[in-house]
Structure formats: structure tokens, C-alpha cells
Amino acid sequence: MSLKNILCREKVLRVFVDETQCFLYALAILILGLELICYFQKDSFTIQRDFFVACVCGFYLFSCALEYVFRIFLKNRAVSLLSLLPGVLLFILLNVIFGPSVITYGLLASVILRLFLCYVPGRKKLFTFACFGFDVMALLLRFVGHMLVENHSTDKALFISLVVLSLYSLQKLIFDQKKEGFPFHFFILIAVILAFLPVGEKPIDWSFVEDFARRVSAASENALYSLDGILPGGSYSTGYSSFSVKGGKLKKSSKPQLLLSITDYPYHTYVDGDSGVKKMVKKTIYLPGSKGEDKSWLCNYLSLLFANGVDSERAALFSKVSKMDVEYVYLNTKDEILPEGCLYYTCGGKSSSGDEISYEGKSEDSTEEDALHKKGFSLSAVYLDIDYGSPYLTELFEHTESVSMLSYGEASSYMEALYGLSLSDVLSKDEYDEALKQEIAESDLDTTGTNEKEMELATEITVDAKSDYEKCLAVESYLRQFSYSTNALGGYQSDSSLASASGMADIADRFLFETKEGYCVHYTAAMVTLLRLNHIPARPVMGYHYDFPYKVQKDYTVTSDCAHAWPEAYIENVGWVTFEPTGAYPSAAFRSWKKSAVGDAISLETKEAEVEEVESTKSTDKKTVGLHILTIVGIVLGSIVLLIALIVFGTIFFRKLRYHFADDSQRVKMDVEQIKKILVKHSMVEQKTMKNLSINNSSTGINDRGLLYDYLLYAPIEERDSLKKAFDLYYKSVYATGSAASITAEEALFVREVYERQLKLR
């Protein structure tokens, strides 16, 4: 076997090792990046992970293949950039025609990864040490972030990549360069074996490690929790606060305070009207405290729906009866924290409407009135989950003039028809009649402490609103423009808080006209004040705002940084309605379930016509999509062919341009190099011919020892003298010194003629 062939094999092996390492690093970076996004987005990142990774890998390998096709014609580092141009073109076309998708994002990610790994400085050091950092990151995600536990195929791919890279890098660090370790393809073989090993349905049980860490953490937490209430300034009620909160600088924490358990999915599903694709929107829950047993909202709510002829199908578009268990964790409070819209609840096994209630976690020395609900206290609630962003509900808020309150019997029958729930489980007749008589408290219209500026602003914001509900939306929208900041100031008076109208007016004054930034306390104080100045009853509410993850869990942890304050406004014949002026939290419209009625207000004939139109549109869309795909494939293939043509003709043009501007000595060198290539090519053809004819001739094939005269053996006999003279002139241009090294124009022309003659002979 010739030395040249051996060198070629070694070059191919080096390329294989380098590119495989690059690919494994790209895979590790991609999967770890996805896991980090999932971790910090708290499960709201719902991309099709396996498909996305497959797209990125496919496009990455495609660009690698293109690069080595291009390297046949051009040997330059810019080839890597050229190989990415078809991918960039494809990304632009797909994004313009079909919009953002998993495929377009995959294309973009593959281009970015390829660019990074091709041109990152210090690649050798990166390939030696970076994998150990990835190992640490993967372990932290697994044991601290509880990620990489679902046996995705991407998890297995990450594991295999890190094993191969880490073992190979570890070997390079341990073994001296003079000693031979295992070649890289040995580790690739390990990767193949690992890839085909079956994976159990359940991940490795590391619970004993996690349990030990949890017990150590719980022991320290319990020790501090036991001191809470004994030492002044306890720290375990900092999340959930009373109305005495003053709006000063806020230091957030993430201590667990409540555990929620639900029987429903933690998200709502709906069909997107434009694409027809089934989508999800995560469930959001408000958990107010300190509100007691105010059930007047239910009387108003049922009467409003009845007056507008809402049936059970219509009601299901924006409301649903749900159940929730609430358990207190590290929390000391007298308040019962329940889901908004609570119908009834039990705590300690007794009904909330009963005379006797057994409280878990209550101090034995405390009376029922001043009892603190501590760790372990639990509640089971049945509540009406209402979508206040649904247009089917909000349109009812605009037409409340004709609403008249239902009698207890009418309300009972109607509630049974809507939700299959007995009103007697929620309210007795006496309690219902008492709720109907309830009037708005004077405190909910108290504007003590307000000033002229606040009054003028309240009027200015709501000047175009036609109803109380529109006024509430106008104020909410206005306040959501303010900047959210926990590094805030309270009112001008140090004792101003949400506990009084004057305190809220003072906090609102500074927030609206001076600082113009704050957190939920400031937004709530401002909205309550502005609504009361518009003669709309309003009140602040303290509790928690919790966004469920998309992933179904046994229970859901509400931490102290979920503590929240928000305003409620009383709409005539509607009742108390929650609003969200704090810009950092989603508004009711944004968190809407997006459910819609099928065939709403459409006649049968119109519906049939629309179905035919939809089917026709689908057929046309399929043809259009197919045409788009063919066009894209054609453009991409055309761009590849065009790039290859540009590389080929560009190389030829550059070579001719370089030859044109070269001096006589350089021209001799360039022509001799081309002569060598012609002789090598002829030698390979001759060797192949002899092999096909079964001729054993060991002299075929050029053994390149670095001597030009070796090439003469494979040249035609009649050309050897001319070639020898041309080679002499080459050596003269390279090794001669002084005037003897100069090449004349005639000598350069002679070498050129020899080269052109070799071309004609072959």
C-alpha cells in the first residue's frame, strides 16, 4: 500500500474523530440547553423535544456532508460558512411561508451550533475539558432540579454523549502523549452498545439519596419553624400577609407555604380557531384569605346567568365546578386560604357551615377565635372555577339592567341544571335570603385621604367608559403600563398600609405621580382608590396567585413568592369581580381558557356551506403546501448546485488570475505542480486497468519520496527529456541563489508548453 493512501486513511480518520466529537458536543449543548430552559420556565416550555432534537441533528449532519462535498473543490476555512448557506436559505423560506415552527427553530439552532463549534477559539482545550462541566451541569439538573428523570430519548442521547466525551477526554489527560490509549472509534463502539441497550420503564431509584437530603433540609426548616412565634419577627409568615403591608422594599423568597391537590388537569385545552390545532393554556388560581363566608357573589352570579338565558352548555364555556385540597406547610396564620369562588369547604372533617369545626394544627391553649393554623392544617374545598376573561361571560357584564334576583327555590333549580350541584350544600334558605339583603359596606366606598390629583386622574382614565365594568377595565389597563419593581417605596406616611382608605390613597399618590413603579401592593392600592373615586365599590384582597405547570403532579407547591395582593370591584347585579392591574401578572383576558361554542349562532344551511368551503380550502391548502414544499426543495437544491458551480468556476478563475499576475519563477512552480497531478492521475488509471486485467505489476502507483524525477517513470518515453528539463527549471527556481535563480520568459514558456502537451496526451 502506498504512503499516499496511508496518509489519506489517516486524514479520513482524523476528520471522523473531529467531526464526531463536534457532533456529540452539539448534541450535549442542545439537550442541556433545552433542560435549562424547561427548568427556568417552570414546565411552561412545551416544545416537542425529541422531534426538535432530531431536526437539529439532521440539519447539522446535512451541513457537515455539504462541507465535505465543497472541500473537494475548495480547501479553505470559509467552506464551513458556505455549507451553512443552504440551511440559512431554507430557514428564511420556511419561516416566510409557514411561520415559526419546530423545524424552523431546529434549522436555526443547527446553524448556530455549527458556527460555534467550527469557529470557537481553542477547540482542542474545549474538547478536552468542557465535557466535565457538562457532567456537573447534568448532575445538578438531575438531583437539584429534578430534571432528566422522564426517560426521554434525548435523555439517553445526552447520557451516551457525555459518557463517550468524558471517557475519551479522561484518557487523554491520564495517559502521556507518548503512550497509546484507546482510539476514539473504540469509544464510539461503546456508544453504539449503550444505544442498543434496553432502558427500563422506570428510572434508577435514587430516592434514598433524595430522602436523606430532604430529611436534613426538613430538620433545619422544622427547627426554625418551631421558633417562629417564640422569637420576635418570625420569618415564616412573610409570604402571606395581612392588610398591614406597607409597600416598602420587598425581599422575595421561595419557601413552601401551601400544598395544593386537584382532581382536574392543571391546564385547559381548546381548539385554535385559525389552525384547528388542539392547544393548552395553563390553569391559574387565586387563593384569597381573610374573606370569611361572603356568599352574596353566588346570588348575583346565578341571577345574572338566568336573566341572560345561559344554559349548562353555555356555562361550561366559562365555568366549572372543581375540587381542591389545601395543606399549610410553613405558614402561621389565623386565616383560611381557599380558592376563589369557593362554594363550601371542610377542615378537620367538619362542614364550613357547621356549628363546630375541628382545626388541625391548632394550639391546644388557643381559643377558636385566635387560633393559628400551623403546619399540617388542611382544607378541602369545592369551588366554582370561573374564566373572567371569557367573552361569553364579559358580554353579560355589559347588560345587567334587567337582572332581578332569583328566589331560593329558583336558584336551587337553576344551579342543579347548570352544574348538577345542590344549592343547599352551599347555602340554606335563611343564609340565601340574608345574602340578598346584604348591602355594600361604607368602607368599600371610602375615599378618605384622596387628593385633587387622584380625583382628576380617576375621571380622566374613565371619561370614555359607558359602564362600571368598562371603567374597571380602563383603570386596570392604565395601571398595567407602570413598571414592576420590588425595590419600591410605600406611601409618604410611614404607617400607610392597605388596612385603611387613607393608607391606600397615600400609597397610590406616591406610586401614581412620583415613583411610577412598584409591586402588587402599589397597583392594588391605586386601583381601589381610583375606582372608589369613580363611585365603584372596591376592596383589596390578600392571598396567593398560582400558575399551575403543564405537567400533572400529585400535588403542587405554592411558595412564598406566589403571595399576592389584588383588587376586587363590585359591579351592580354581577357581584364582586377580580381584576389584575399588576403588569407582571397575566390579565383575565390573557389567562382565558379560550373555549368557544361550536356553530355559535350559525344556521344549518350556513354551517353546511361553511363545511364545504372548509373542505375545499383544505384541498386547496394541501395543493398549495405541496407546491410550496416542491418550490423550497428546488430552491435549496438549486442553491447547492449554484454554490458548487461557484466554487468550481471560482477556483478555476482564481487560479488563472493568480497565474496571470505571477512572475516567471512562480509560473514554473505552478505548471510543474499541475504536471505532477496529471502524472499521478495517469498512474492511478493505469493501476486500475492492470488490476481489472489481472496483471500483477508492483511498479504501478507513484511512490512519492519528494523527488520529481520519480514521476518520470510514469511519463511517456518521448516526453521524459522535456519533463526532466522542466523539473530542472523547477529545482533551479527553488534552490538556486543569486542571478542563477532567475527564470527567463522563454524558460517559463517552455514549461508551460510541456504542461499543455501533457494535457493533450491524457
Protein Blocks (a to p, Z undefined) as FASTA:
>chain_A
ZZklmmmmmmmmmmmmmmmmmmmmmmmmmmmmmmmmmmmnnopaccdfklmmmmmmmmmm
mmmmmmmmmmmmoccfklmmmmmmmmmmmmmmmmmmnopafklmmmmmmmmmmmmmmmgg
hklmmmmmmmmmmmmmmmmmmmmnopaklopaklmmmmmmmmmmmmmmmmmmmpcfkbcc
ddfklmmmmmmmmmmpccdfbdcdfklmmmmmmmmmmmmmmmmmmmgojaghiaklmmpc
cfkbgoiacdddfddfbdcddfbdcbdcdddfklopacdddddddddehkljafklmmmm
mmmmmmnopafklmmmmgccdddddddfbdcdfbdcddehiabdceehiafkbmbdcdeh
iafkbcfklpccdehiacddddddddfkbmklmmmmmmmmlpccddfklmmmmmmmmnop
afklmpcfklmmmmmmpccdfklmccghiafklmmmmmmmmmmpcbfklmmmmmmmmmmm
pccdfbbcddfblkbcfkbmklmmmmmmmmmmmnopacfklmmmmmmmmmmmnopacddd
ddddddddfbdcfbdcddfklgccddddddehkbpcdddfbfkbccfklmpgkiacehia
iafklmmmmmmmmmmmmmmmmmmmmmmmmmmmmmmmmmmmmmmmmmmmmmmmmmmmmmmm
pcfklmmmmmmmmmmmmmmmmmmmmmmmmmmnopacfkgocadehiaklmmmmgcfklmm
mmmmmmmmmmmmmmmgcjllpccfklmmmmmmmmmmmmmmZZ
